[in-house]
């Protein structure tokens, strides 16, 4: 095996992480703030332009307000560009992401972001420890 080929454990972790993303974004599609943050640590942070949430409660509150307001009926797209599993308990995911508003089939370029996720494995499951994004263009 070459140095850059993933091990079986890394491949399994990558599959689990992709499943985590599907769960998070299925919750978004349902506008369910509780399900959206179910895979976030209690001390998770979110940093985005003009936004800083210090814990799971703040993240949940922001998402609930969004789902009742401007994000109602929206869906998020998030395509991992890189998944790096570091040891047994940490992963860093870099993704291209954005929000599709009601009726949109394609993500407008001006709303595309590059996101960085820090994930930790606790009690056999991956959790979001931190999320940050910045405009892609």
N, CA, C and O atoms as CSV, one atom per row, in Angstrom:
chain,resi,resn,atom,element,x,y,z
A,1,UNK,N,N,0.854,-1.175,0.000
A,1,UNK,CA,C,0.000,0.000,0.000
A,1,UNK,C,C,0.896,1.233,0.000
A,1,UNK,O,O,1.842,1.321,0.782
A,2,UNK,N,N,0.596,2.173,-0.872
A,2,UNK,CA,C,1.383,3.404,-0.900
A,2,UNK,C,C,0.979,4.298,0.273
A,2,UNK,O,O,-0.056,4.094,0.907
A,3,UNK,N,N,1.807,5.273,0.536
A,3,UNK,CA,C,1.578,6.176,1.675
A,3,UNK,C,C,0.246,6.910,1.570
A,3,UNK,O,O,-0.358,7.222,2.596
A,4,UNK,N,N,-0.233,7.198,0.344
A,4,UNK,CA,C,-1.441,8.003,0.163
A,4,UNK,C,C,-2.717,7.190,0.014
A,4,UNK,O,O,-3.803,7.763,-0.078
A,5,UNK,N,N,-2.609,5.868,-0.010
A,5,UNK,CA,C,-3.807,5.042,-0.120
A,5,UNK,C,C,-4.476,4.934,1.243
A,5,UNK,O,O,-3.802,4.722,2.252
A,6,UNK,N,N,-5.816,5.081,1.279
A,6,UNK,CA,C,-6.495,5.006,2.577
A,6,UNK,C,C,-6.490,3.573,3.115
A,6,UNK,O,O,-6.551,2.606,2.356
A,7,UNK,N,N,-6.417,3.464,4.425
A,7,UNK,CA,C,-6.541,2.163,5.067
A,7,UNK,C,C,-8.022,1.792,5.110
A,7,UNK,O,O,-8.887,2.618,4.819
A,8,UNK,N,N,-8.301,0.541,5.475
A,8,UNK,CA,C,-9.700,0.118,5.623
A,8,UNK,C,C,-10.407,0.968,6.673
A,8,UNK,O,O,-11.567,1.340,6.496
A,9,UNK,N,N,-9.714,1.272,7.760
A,9,UNK,CA,C,-10.315,2.091,8.824
A,9,UNK,C,C,-10.618,3.499,8.311
A,9,UNK,O,O,-11.666,4.059,8.631
A,10,UNK,N,N,-9.709,4.076,7.518
A,10,UNK,CA,C,-9.951,5.407,6.960
A,10,UNK,C,C,-11.109,5.378,5.972
A,10,UNK,O,O,-11.921,6.304,5.951
A,11,UNK,N,N,-11.199,4.344,5.163
A,11,UNK,CA,C,-12.309,4.224,4.216
A,11,UNK,C,C,-13.634,4.097,4.954
A,11,UNK,O,O,-14.632,4.698,4.556
A,12,UNK,N,N,-13.641,3.316,6.027
A,12,UNK,CA,C,-14.854,3.181,6.836
A,12,UNK,C,C,-15.227,4.518,7.472
A,12,UNK,O,O,-16.399,4.894,7.489
A,13,UNK,N,N,-14.242,5.228,7.989
A,13,UNK,CA,C,-14.499,6.536,8.596
A,13,UNK,C,C,-15.044,7.507,7.550
A,13,UNK,O,O,-15.973,8.264,7.835
A,14,UNK,N,N,-14.484,7.493,6.357
A,14,UNK,CA,C,-14.960,8.368,5.282
A,14,UNK,C,C,-16.414,8.058,4.952
A,14,UNK,O,O,-17.215,8.973,4.763
A,15,UNK,N,N,-16.759,6.788,4.881
A,15,UNK,CA,C,-18.159,6.411,4.624
A,15,UNK,C,C,-19.075,6.913,5.740
A,15,UNK,O,O,-20.164,7.423,5.475
A,16,UNK,N,N,-18.627,6.765,6.988
A,16,UNK,CA,C,-19.422,7.236,8.126
A,16,UNK,C,C,-19.598,8.751,8.083
A,16,UNK,O,O,-20.670,9.267,8.398
A,17,UNK,N,N,-18.552,9.453,7.696
A,17,UNK,CA,C,-18.616,10.915,7.613
A,17,UNK,C,C,-19.573,11.348,6.511
A,17,UNK,O,O,-20.352,12.281,6.706
A,18,UNK,N,N,-19.530,10.697,5.375
A,18,UNK,CA,C,-20.485,11.011,4.295
A,18,UNK,C,C,-21.917,10.752,4.760
A,18,UNK,O,O,-22.827,11.502,4.407
A,19,UNK,N,N,-22.120,9.711,5.540
A,19,UNK,CA,C,-23.443,9.425,6.097
A,19,UNK,C,C,-23.878,10.527,7.066
A,19,UNK,O,O,-25.043,10.925,7.076
A,20,UNK,N,N,-22.940,11.018,7.880
A,20,UNK,CA,C,-23.230,12.127,8.791
A,20,UNK,C,C,-23.710,13.349,8.010
A,20,UNK,O,O,-24.684,13.994,8.400
A,21,UNK,N,N,-23.032,13.666,6.912
A,21,UNK,CA,C,-23.439,14.805,6.093
A,21,UNK,C,C,-24.846,14.589,5.529
A,21,UNK,O,O,-25.648,15.523,5.498
A,22,UNK,N,N,-25.147,13.377,5.087
A,22,UNK,CA,C,-26.504,13.100,4.568
A,22,UNK,C,C,-27.551,13.330,5.659
A,22,UNK,O,O,-28.611,13.896,5.388
A,23,UNK,N,N,-27.263,12.895,6.895
A,23,UNK,CA,C,-28.195,13.093,8.016
A,23,UNK,C,C,-28.411,14.577,8.306
A,23,UNK,O,O,-29.545,15.028,8.470
A,24,UNK,N,N,-27.326,15.320,8.367
A,24,UNK,CA,C,-27.419,16.751,8.670
A,24,UNK,C,C,-28.254,17.463,7.610
A,24,UNK,O,O,-29.121,18.272,7.942
A,25,UNK,N,N,-27.999,17.167,6.345
A,25,UNK,CA,C,-28.700,17.882,5.285
A,25,UNK,C,C,-30.100,17.351,5.021
A,25,UNK,O,O,-30.924,18.060,4.443
A,26,UNK,N,N,-30.387,16.123,5.428
A,26,UNK,CA,C,-31.771,15.646,5.406
A,26,UNK,C,C,-32.578,16.427,6.443
A,26,UNK,O,O,-33.727,16.792,6.194
A,27,UNK,N,N,-31.975,16.681,7.607
A,27,UNK,CA,C,-32.638,17.481,8.639
A,27,UNK,C,C,-32.879,18.892,8.132
A,27,UNK,O,O,-33.937,19.467,8.388
A,28,UNK,N,N,-31.909,19.463,7.412
A,28,UNK,CA,C,-32.098,20.799,6.828
A,28,UNK,C,C,-33.292,20.782,5.884
A,28,UNK,O,O,-34.153,21.660,5.951
A,29,UNK,N,N,-33.346,19.796,5.012
A,29,UNK,CA,C,-34.441,19.716,4.036
A,29,UNK,C,C,-35.800,19.619,4.723
A,29,UNK,O,O,-36.815,20.046,4.172
A,30,UNK,N,N,-35.811,19.057,5.926
A,30,UNK,CA,C,-37.046,18.956,6.707
A,30,UNK,C,C,-37.277,20.180,7.581
A,30,UNK,O,O,-38.276,20.252,8.296
A,31,UNK,N,N,-36.357,21.145,7.530
A,31,UNK,CA,C,-36.415,22.339,8.381
A,31,UNK,C,C,-36.530,21.961,9.854
A,31,UNK,O,O,-37.310,22.558,10.596
A,32,UNK,N,N,-35.754,20.970,10.270
A,32,UNK,CA,C,-35.796,20.438,11.630
A,32,UNK,C,C,-34.505,20.819,12.365
A,32,UNK,O,O,-33.481,20.149,12.227
A,33,UNK,N,N,-34.566,21.887,13.135
A,33,UNK,CA,C,-33.378,22.389,13.828
A,33,UNK,C,C,-32.843,21.390,14.850
A,33,UNK,O,O,-31.629,21.266,15.006
A,34,UNK,N,N,-33.727,20.675,15.547
A,34,UNK,CA,C,-33.269,19.700,16.535
A,34,UNK,C,C,-32.490,18.572,15.867
A,34,UNK,O,O,-31.419,18.193,16.339
A,35,UNK,N,N,-33.017,18.040,14.784
A,35,UNK,CA,C,-32.314,16.973,14.062
A,35,UNK,C,C,-31.034,17.503,13.430
A,35,UNK,O,O,-30.035,16.788,13.351
A,36,UNK,N,N,-31.059,18.757,12.978
A,36,UNK,CA,C,-29.878,19.354,12.359
A,36,UNK,C,C,-28.705,19.369,13.333
A,36,UNK,O,O,-27.584,19.043,12.942
A,37,UNK,N,N,-28.933,19.736,14.581
A,37,UNK,CA,C,-27.831,19.835,15.553
A,37,UNK,C,C,-27.614,18.550,16.355
A,37,UNK,O,O,-26.758,18.516,17.239
A,38,UNK,N,N,-28.361,17.513,16.065
A,38,UNK,CA,C,-28.223,16.260,16.827
A,38,UNK,C,C,-26.804,15.694,16.763
A,38,UNK,O,O,-26.369,15.014,17.692
A,39,UNK,N,N,-26.095,15.962,15.696
A,39,UNK,CA,C,-24.734,15.454,15.537
A,39,UNK,C,C,-23.675,16.521,15.822
A,39,UNK,O,O,-22.536,16.402,15.371
A,40,UNK,N,N,-24.046,17.550,16.562
A,40,UNK,CA,C,-23.099,18.581,16.974
A,40,UNK,C,C,-22.744,18.362,18.445
A,40,UNK,O,O,-23.603,17.999,19.248
A,41,UNK,N,N,-21.480,18.583,18.791
A,41,UNK,CA,C,-21.093,18.556,20.205
A,41,UNK,C,C,-21.768,19.719,20.929
A,41,UNK,O,O,-22.129,20.720,20.310
A,42,UNK,N,N,-21.935,19.580,22.237
A,42,UNK,CA,C,-22.542,20.667,23.007
A,42,UNK,C,C,-21.729,21.954,22.912
A,42,UNK,O,O,-22.289,23.049,22.956
A,43,UNK,N,N,-20.400,21.822,22.781
A,43,UNK,CA,C,-19.533,22.993,22.713
A,43,UNK,C,C,-19.103,23.326,21.279
A,43,UNK,O,O,-18.099,24.008,21.074
A,44,UNK,N,N,-19.858,22.849,20.296
A,44,UNK,CA,C,-19.533,23.110,18.890
A,44,UNK,C,C,-19.562,24.608,18.603
A,44,UNK,O,O,-20.302,25.364,19.232
A,45,UNK,N,N,-18.741,25.017,17.643
A,45,UNK,CA,C,-18.737,26.412,17.223
A,45,UNK,C,C,-19.014,26.499,15.728
A,45,UNK,O,O,-18.689,25.595,14.958
A,46,UNK,N,N,-19.624,27.611,15.345
A,46,UNK,CA,C,-19.851,27.924,13.932
A,46,UNK,C,C,-19.364,29.340,13.700
A,46,UNK,O,O,-19.749,30.270,14.409
A,47,UNK,N,N,-18.504,29.493,12.689
A,47,UNK,CA,C,-17.981,30.804,12.308
A,47,UNK,C,C,-18.241,30.984,10.817
A,47,UNK,O,O,-17.801,30.185,9.990
A,48,UNK,N,N,-18.959,32.045,10.497
A,48,UNK,CA,C,-19.259,32.404,9.113
A,48,UNK,C,C,-19.165,33.926,9.029
A,48,UNK,O,O,-19.109,34.592,10.063
A,49,UNK,N,N,-19.147,34.483,7.837
A,49,UNK,CA,C,-19.125,35.952,7.757
A,49,UNK,C,C,-20.250,36.565,8.599
A,49,UNK,O,O,-21.418,36.211,8.438
A,50,UNK,N,N,-19.894,37.468,9.478
A,50,UNK,CA,C,-20.822,38.182,10.368
A,50,UNK,C,C,-21.567,37.266,11.343
A,50,UNK,O,O,-22.601,37.654,11.888
A,51,UNK,N,N,-21.049,36.050,11.567
A,51,UNK,CA,C,-21.726,35.105,12.458
A,51,UNK,C,C,-20.709,34.344,13.304
A,51,UNK,O,O,-19.693,33.866,12.799
A,52,UNK,N,N,-21.004,34.242,14.603
A,52,UNK,CA,C,-20.217,33.392,15.496
A,52,UNK,C,C,-21.176,32.790,16.506
A,52,UNK,O,O,-21.757,33.506,17.321
A,53,UNK,N,N,-21.343,31.467,16.453
A,53,UNK,CA,C,-22.164,30.746,17.428
A,53,UNK,C,C,-21.234,29.944,18.313
A,53,UNK,O,O,-20.385,29.200,17.824
A,54,UNK,N,N,-21.399,30.100,19.640
A,54,UNK,CA,C,-20.464,29.533,20.599
A,54,UNK,C,C,-20.818,28.144,21.114
A,54,UNK,O,O,-19.993,27.512,21.775
A,55,UNK,N,N,-22.016,27.654,20.831
A,55,UNK,CA,C,-22.364,26.317,21.319
A,55,UNK,C,C,-23.584,25.785,20.557
A,55,UNK,O,O,-24.194,26.478,19.744
A,56,UNK,N,N,-23.901,24.552,20.851
A,56,UNK,CA,C,-24.991,23.861,20.168
A,56,UNK,C,C,-26.321,24.599,20.329
A,56,UNK,O,O,-27.114,24.652,19.389
A,57,UNK,N,N,-26.568,25.159,21.495
A,57,UNK,CA,C,-27.815,25.885,21.731
A,57,UNK,C,C,-27.945,27.098,20.819
A,57,UNK,O,O,-29.013,27.348,20.260
A,58,UNK,N,N,-26.855,27.853,20.670
A,58,UNK,CA,C,-26.892,29.014,19.769
A,58,UNK,C,C,-27.071,28.577,18.315
A,58,UNK,O,O,-27.799,29.214,17.555
A,59,UNK,N,N,-26.406,27.493,17.937
A,59,UNK,CA,C,-26.544,26.986,16.569
A,59,UNK,C,C,-27.979,26.558,16.318
A,59,UNK,O,O,-28.559,26.881,15.281
A,60,UNK,N,N,-28.552,25.829,17.271
A,60,UNK,CA,C,-29.934,25.372,17.136
A,60,UNK,C,C,-30.896,26.548,17.028
A,60,UNK,O,O,-31.791,26.547,16.183
A,61,UNK,N,N,-30.714,27.548,17.880
A,61,UNK,CA,C,-31.587,28.720,17.856
A,61,UNK,C,C,-31.523,29.455,16.534
A,61,UNK,O,O,-32.548,29.878,15.998
A,62,UNK,N,N,-30.328,29.606,16.015
A,62,UNK,CA,C,-30.160,30.282,14.724
A,62,UNK,C,C,-30.830,29.500,13.592
A,62,UNK,O,O,-31.500,30.073,12.734
A,63,UNK,N,N,-30.634,28.185,13.611
A,63,UNK,CA,C,-31.234,27.360,12.553
A,63,UNK,C,C,-32.764,27.353,12.670
A,63,UNK,O,O,-33.459,27.423,11.657
A,64,UNK,N,N,-33.281,27.271,13.877
A,64,UNK,CA,C,-34.737,27.284,14.069
A,64,UNK,C,C,-35.331,28.583,13.534
A,64,UNK,O,O,-36.346,28.568,12.839
A,65,UNK,N,N,-34.695,29.704,13.860
A,65,UNK,CA,C,-35.178,30.995,13.360
A,65,UNK,C,C,-35.086,31.049,11.840
A,65,UNK,O,O,-35.998,31.546,11.179
A,66,UNK,N,N,-33.999,30.545,11.287
A,66,UNK,CA,C,-33.847,30.525,9.835
A,66,UNK,C,C,-34.895,29.661,9.163
A,66,UNK,O,O,-35.465,30.049,8.143
A,67,UNK,N,N,-35.155,28.480,9.736
A,67,UNK,CA,C,-36.138,27.567,9.148
A,67,UNK,C,C,-37.558,28.120,9.226
A,67,UNK,O,O,-38.409,27.764,8.411
A,68,UNK,N,N,-37.814,28.986,10.197
A,68,UNK,CA,C,-39.125,29.619,10.299
A,68,UNK,C,C,-39.209,30.871,9.433
A,68,UNK,O,O,-40.297,31.381,9.168
A,69,UNK,N,N,-38.059,31.358,8.999
A,69,UNK,CA,C,-38.005,32.600,8.229
A,69,UNK,C,C,-37.376,32.406,6.863
A,69,UNK,O,O,-37.924,31.690,6.025
A,70,UNK,N,N,-36.218,33.041,6.624
A,70,UNK,CA,C,-35.651,33.084,5.282
A,70,UNK,C,C,-35.194,31.739,4.723
A,70,UNK,O,O,-35.080,31.592,3.506
A,71,UNK,N,N,-34.930,30.756,5.584
A,71,UNK,CA,C,-34.476,29.446,5.096
A,71,UNK,C,C,-35.609,28.444,4.928
A,71,UNK,O,O,-35.371,27.301,4.535
A,72,UNK,N,N,-36.833,28.857,5.221
A,72,UNK,CA,C,-37.969,27.941,5.120
A,72,UNK,C,C,-38.068,27.391,3.694
A,72,UNK,O,O,-38.149,28.144,2.723
A,73,UNK,N,N,-38.059,26.075,3.599
A,73,UNK,CA,C,-38.185,25.417,2.301
A,73,UNK,C,C,-36.885,25.331,1.514
A,73,UNK,O,O,-36.856,24.772,0.418
A,74,UNK,N,N,-35.806,25.885,2.072
A,74,UNK,CA,C,-34.517,25.827,1.371
A,74,UNK,C,C,-33.890,24.449,1.591
A,74,UNK,O,O,-34.358,23.645,2.398
A,75,UNK,N,N,-32.821,24.213,0.847
A,75,UNK,CA,C,-32.017,23.026,1.105
A,75,UNK,C,C,-30.560,23.406,0.893
A,75,UNK,O,O,-30.231,24.296,0.109
A,76,UNK,N,N,-29.718,22.715,1.605
A,76,UNK,CA,C,-28.288,22.989,1.513
A,76,UNK,C,C,-27.618,21.921,0.666
A,76,UNK,O,O,-28.020,20.757,0.661
A,77,UNK,N,N,-26.607,22.339,-0.034
A,77,UNK,CA,C,-25.771,21.405,-0.776
A,77,UNK,C,C,-24.371,21.507,-0.186
A,77,UNK,O,O,-23.911,22.592,0.170
A,78,UNK,N,N,-23.711,20.381,-0.088
A,78,UNK,CA,C,-22.389,20.356,0.512
A,78,UNK,C,C,-21.623,19.194,-0.099
A,78,UNK,O,O,-21.926,18.032,0.170
A,79,UNK,N,N,-20.644,19.507,-0.909
A,79,UNK,CA,C,-19.853,18.493,-1.604
A,79,UNK,C,C,-18.451,18.448,-1.005
A,79,UNK,O,O,-17.668,19.378,-1.199
A,80,UNK,N,N,-18.125,17.375,-0.276
A,80,UNK,CA,C,-16.776,17.278,0.273
A,80,UNK,C,C,-15.725,17.272,-0.843
A,80,UNK,O,O,-15.812,16.490,-1.790
A,81,UNK,N,N,-14.748,18.143,-0.715
A,81,UNK,CA,C,-13.615,18.182,-1.638
A,81,UNK,C,C,-12.456,17.382,-1.076
A,81,UNK,O,O,-11.639,16.840,-1.821
A,82,UNK,N,N,-12.394,17.313,0.251
A,82,UNK,CA,C,-11.308,16.617,0.932
A,82,UNK,C,C,-11.821,16.122,2.276
A,82,UNK,O,O,-12.432,16.873,3.036
A,83,UNK,N,N,-11.565,14.854,2.559
A,83,UNK,CA,C,-11.854,14.283,3.880
A,83,UNK,C,C,-10.547,13.688,4.380
A,83,UNK,O,O,-10.027,12.721,3.823
A,84,UNK,N,N,-10.025,14.300,5.457
A,84,UNK,CA,C,-8.776,13.812,6.045
A,84,UNK,C,C,-9.068,13.256,7.424
A,84,UNK,O,O,-9.480,13.979,8.331
A,85,UNK,N,N,-8.848,11.966,7.565
A,85,UNK,CA,C,-9.016,11.317,8.856
A,85,UNK,C,C,-7.651,11.316,9.535
A,85,UNK,O,O,-6.671,10.805,8.993
A,86,UNK,N,N,-7.608,11.896,10.726
A,86,UNK,CA,C,-6.358,12.033,11.461
A,86,UNK,C,C,-6.467,11.178,12.716
A,86,UNK,O,O,-7.217,11.504,13.637
A,87,UNK,N,N,-5.728,10.102,12.747
A,87,UNK,CA,C,-5.824,9.181,13.876
A,87,UNK,C,C,-7.178,8.491,13.870
A,87,UNK,O,O,-7.796,8.308,12.821
A,88,UNK,N,N,-7.621,8.116,15.042
A,88,UNK,CA,C,-8.888,7.383,15.164
A,88,UNK,C,C,-10.080,8.273,15.503
A,88,UNK,O,O,-11.227,7.841,15.392
A,89,UNK,N,N,-9.815,9.525,15.920
A,89,UNK,CA,C,-10.892,10.310,16.508
A,89,UNK,C,C,-11.083,11.706,15.928
A,89,UNK,O,O,-11.890,12.477,16.446
A,90,UNK,N,N,-10.366,12.045,14.872
A,90,UNK,CA,C,-10.459,13.395,14.331
A,90,UNK,C,C,-10.511,13.336,12.815
A,90,UNK,O,O,-9.848,12.512,12.185
A,91,UNK,N,N,-11.306,14.221,12.246
A,91,UNK,CA,C,-11.347,14.359,10.785
A,91,UNK,C,C,-11.546,15.828,10.449
A,91,UNK,O,O,-12.207,16.568,11.177
A,92,UNK,N,N,-10.963,16.226,9.339
A,92,UNK,CA,C,-11.149,17.571,8.808
A,92,UNK,C,C,-11.708,17.420,7.403
A,92,UNK,O,O,-11.135,16.735,6.556
A,93,UNK,N,N,-12.831,18.068,7.179
A,93,UNK,CA,C,-13.487,18.011,5.877
A,93,UNK,C,C,-13.502,19.419,5.293
A,93,UNK,O,O,-13.904,20.369,5.965
A,94,UNK,N,N,-13.073,19.550,4.065
A,94,UNK,CA,C,-13.190,20.802,3.326
A,94,UNK,C,C,-14.210,20.541,2.233
A,94,UNK,O,O,-14.104,19.562,1.494
A,95,UNK,N,N,-15.203,21.422,2.133
A,95,UNK,CA,C,-16.279,21.197,1.173
A,95,UNK,C,C,-16.674,22.474,0.451
A,95,UNK,O,O,-16.414,23.583,0.919
A,96,UNK,N,N,-17.295,22.295,-0.679
A,96,UNK,CA,C,-17.917,23.387,-1.430
A,96,UNK,C,C,-19.399,23.296,-1.098
A,96,UNK,O,O,-20.011,22.238,-1.243
A,97,UNK,N,N,-19.973,24.407,-0.654
A,97,UNK,CA,C,-21.331,24.346,-0.123
A,97,UNK,C,C,-22.116,25.606,-0.461
A,97,UNK,O,O,-21.573,26.585,-0.974
A,98,UNK,N,N,-23.394,25.552,-0.161
A,98,UNK,CA,C,-24.257,26.706,-0.334
A,98,UNK,C,C,-25.701,26.342,-0.058
A,98,UNK,O,O,-26.023,25.195,0.250
A,99,UNK,N,N,-26.560,27.333,-0.175
A,99,UNK,CA,C,-27.982,27.155,0.120
A,99,UNK,C,C,-28.784,27.384,-1.148
A,99,UNK,O,O,-28.647,28.410,-1.815
A,100,UNK,N,N,-29.621,26.412,-1.467
A,100,UNK,CA,C,-30.571,26.547,-2.567
A,100,UNK,C,C,-31.892,27.024,-1.982
A,100,UNK,O,O,-32.498,26.337,-1.160
A,101,UNK,N,N,-32.328,28.186,-2.402
A,101,UNK,CA,C,-33.595,28.715,-1.920
A,101,UNK,C,C,-34.733,28.049,-2.691
A,101,UNK,O,O,-34.505,27.415,-3.721
A,102,UNK,N,N,-35.946,28.194,-2.191
A,102,UNK,CA,C,-37.113,27.572,-2.823
A,102,UNK,C,C,-37.128,27.901,-4.315
A,102,UNK,O,O,-36.993,29.060,-4.710
A,103,UNK,N,N,-37.290,26.877,-5.124
A,103,UNK,CA,C,-37.388,27.047,-6.569
A,103,UNK,C,C,-36.059,27.040,-7.306
A,103,UNK,O,O,-36.044,26.990,-8.535
A,104,UNK,N,N,-34.947,27.089,-6.589
A,104,UNK,CA,C,-33.646,27.083,-7.251
A,104,UNK,C,C,-33.175,25.656,-7.501
A,104,UNK,O,O,-33.280,24.789,-6.632
A,105,UNK,N,N,-32.655,25.430,-8.701
A,105,UNK,CA,C,-32.110,24.122,-9.042
A,105,UNK,C,C,-30.589,24.127,-9.028
A,105,UNK,O,O,-29.956,23.081,-8.879
A,106,UNK,N,N,-30.005,25.320,-9.185
A,106,UNK,CA,C,-28.555,25.458,-9.186
A,106,UNK,C,C,-28.131,26.519,-8.188
A,106,UNK,O,O,-28.821,27.517,-7.975
A,107,UNK,N,N,-26.996,26.279,-7.592
A,107,UNK,CA,C,-26.474,27.214,-6.609
A,107,UNK,C,C,-25.874,28.431,-7.313
A,107,UNK,O,O,-24.958,28.282,-8.122
A,108,UNK,N,N,-26.378,29.636,-7.017
A,108,UNK,CA,C,-25.767,30.835,-7.597
A,108,UNK,C,C,-24.318,30.977,-7.135
A,108,UNK,O,O,-24.011,30.752,-5.964
A,109,UNK,N,N,-23.447,31.343,-8.037
A,109,UNK,CA,C,-22.020,31.456,-7.753
A,109,UNK,C,C,-21.756,32.387,-6.574
A,109,UNK,O,O,-20.856,32.122,-5.777
A,110,UNK,N,N,-22.517,33.468,-6.445
A,110,UNK,CA,C,-22.255,34.425,-5.374
A,110,UNK,C,C,-22.637,33.908,-3.987
A,110,UNK,O,O,-22.315,34.548,-2.986
A,111,UNK,N,N,-23.325,32.753,-3.910
A,111,UNK,CA,C,-23.667,32.156,-2.613
A,111,UNK,C,C,-22.866,30.886,-2.330
A,111,UNK,O,O,-23.134,30.193,-1.349
A,112,UNK,N,N,-21.907,30.582,-3.161
A,112,UNK,CA,C,-21.070,29.410,-2.963
A,112,UNK,C,C,-20.016,29.715,-1.902
A,112,UNK,O,O,-19.406,30.784,-1.913
A,113,UNK,N,N,-19.807,28.776,-0.994
A,113,UNK,CA,C,-18.802,28.937,0.052
A,113,UNK,C,C,-17.872,27.729,0.070
A,113,UNK,O,O,-18.207,26.651,-0.421
A,114,UNK,N,N,-16.699,27.942,0.648
A,114,UNK,CA,C,-15.808,26.838,0.981
A,114,UNK,C,C,-15.893,26.693,2.493
A,114,UNK,O,O,-15.690,27.655,3.234
A,115,UNK,N,N,-16.195,25.489,2.936
A,115,UNK,CA,C,-16.398,25.242,4.359
A,115,UNK,C,C,-15.327,24.301,4.898
A,115,UNK,O,O,-14.809,23.442,4.185
A,116,UNK,N,N,-15.016,24.486,6.163
A,116,UNK,CA,C,-14.127,23.571,6.873
A,116,UNK,C,C,-14.873,23.034,8.081
A,116,UNK,O,O,-15.388,23.793,8.903
A,117,UNK,N,N,-14.922,21.727,8.173
A,117,UNK,CA,C,-15.562,21.018,9.276
A,117,UNK,C,C,-14.484,20.322,10.104
A,117,UNK,O,O,-13.586,19.698,9.539
A,118,UNK,N,N,-14.557,20.418,11.409
A,118,UNK,CA,C,-13.720,19.623,12.288
A,118,UNK,C,C,-14.660,18.637,12.983
A,118,UNK,O,O,-15.597,19.027,13.680
A,119,UNK,N,N,-14.386,17.373,12.776
A,119,UNK,CA,C,-15.230,16.315,13.333
A,119,UNK,C,C,-14.429,15.503,14.344
A,119,UNK,O,O,-13.223,15.311,14.193
A,120,UNK,N,N,-15.120,15.033,15.372
A,120,UNK,CA,C,-14.494,14.158,16.361
A,120,UNK,C,C,-15.360,12.911,16.529
A,120,UNK,O,O,-16.586,12.960,16.431
A,121,UNK,N,N,-14.695,11.817,16.781
A,121,UNK,CA,C,-15.407,10.551,17.000
A,121,UNK,C,C,-15.493,10.316,18.509
A,121,UNK,O,O,-14.482,10.200,19.201
A,122,UNK,N,N,-16.740,10.249,18.995
A,122,UNK,CA,C,-16.993,10.020,20.418
A,122,UNK,C,C,-18.044,8.943,20.565
A,122,UNK,O,O,-19.075,8.976,19.893
A,123,UNK,N,N,-17.788,8.000,21.430
A,123,UNK,CA,C,-18.740,6.913,21.684
A,123,UNK,C,C,-19.200,6.252,20.389
A,123,UNK,O,O,-20.373,5.912,20.235
A,124,UNK,N,N,-18.262,6.075,19.461
A,124,UNK,CA,C,-18.566,5.342,18.234
A,124,UNK,C,C,-19.265,6.122,17.144
A,124,UNK,O,O,-19.676,5.540,16.139
A,125,UNK,N,N,-19.414,7.448,17.318
A,125,UNK,CA,C,-20.069,8.225,16.262
A,125,UNK,C,C,-19.337,9.534,16.028
A,125,UNK,O,O,-18.712,10.091,16.930
A,126,UNK,N,N,-19.430,10.010,14.799
A,126,UNK,CA,C,-18.799,11.282,14.436
A,126,UNK,C,C,-19.697,12.440,14.831
A,126,UNK,O,O,-20.908,12.402,14.612
A,127,UNK,N,N,-19.099,13.469,15.414
A,127,UNK,CA,C,-19.812,14.671,15.817
A,127,UNK,C,C,-19.104,15.897,15.254
A,127,UNK,O,O,-17.888,15.891,15.061
A,128,UNK,N,N,-19.875,16.943,14.996
A,128,UNK,CA,C,-19.311,18.199,14.524
A,128,UNK,C,C,-18.793,18.963,15.738
A,128,UNK,O,O,-19.542,19.260,16.668
A,129,UNK,N,N,-17.499,19.276,15.713
A,129,UNK,CA,C,-16.897,20.083,16.776
A,129,UNK,C,C,-16.823,21.543,16.364
A,129,UNK,O,O,-16.949,22.441,17.196
A,130,UNK,N,N,-16.615,21.776,15.050
A,130,UNK,CA,C,-16.497,23.146,14.575
A,130,UNK,C,C,-16.797,23.187,13.082
A,130,UNK,O,O,-16.504,22.251,12.338
A,131,UNK,N,N,-17.395,24.312,12.667
A,131,UNK,CA,C,-17.712,24.548,11.264
A,131,UNK,C,C,-17.394,25.998,10.974
A,131,UNK,O,O,-17.712,26.885,11.767
A,132,UNK,N,N,-16.768,26.235,9.842
A,132,UNK,CA,C,-16.506,27.613,9.406
A,132,UNK,C,C,-16.624,27.652,7.891
A,132,UNK,O,O,-16.319,26.673,7.210
A,133,UNK,N,N,-17.069,28.796,7.365
A,133,UNK,CA,C,-17.082,28.936,5.911
A,133,UNK,C,C,-16.731,30.356,5.517
A,133,UNK,O,O,-16.798,31.292,6.314
A,134,UNK,N,N,-16.353,30.475,4.253
A,134,UNK,CA,C,-16.016,31.768,3.670
A,134,UNK,C,C,-16.450,31.739,2.213
A,134,UNK,O,O,-16.500,30.671,1.603
A,135,UNK,N,N,-16.764,32.900,1.651
A,135,UNK,CA,C,-17.173,32.933,0.238
A,135,UNK,C,C,-16.125,32.247,-0.654
A,135,UNK,O,O,-14.921,32.407,-0.458
A,136,UNK,N,N,-16.611,31.491,-1.623
A,136,UNK,CA,C,-15.713,30.773,-2.532
A,136,UNK,C,C,-15.142,31.705,-3.600
A,136,UNK,O,O,-14.092,31.427,-4.179
A,137,UNK,N,N,-15.842,32.811,-3.854
A,137,UNK,CA,C,-15.392,33.714,-4.931
A,137,UNK,C,C,-15.242,35.130,-4.413
A,137,UNK,O,O,-14.874,36.028,-5.170
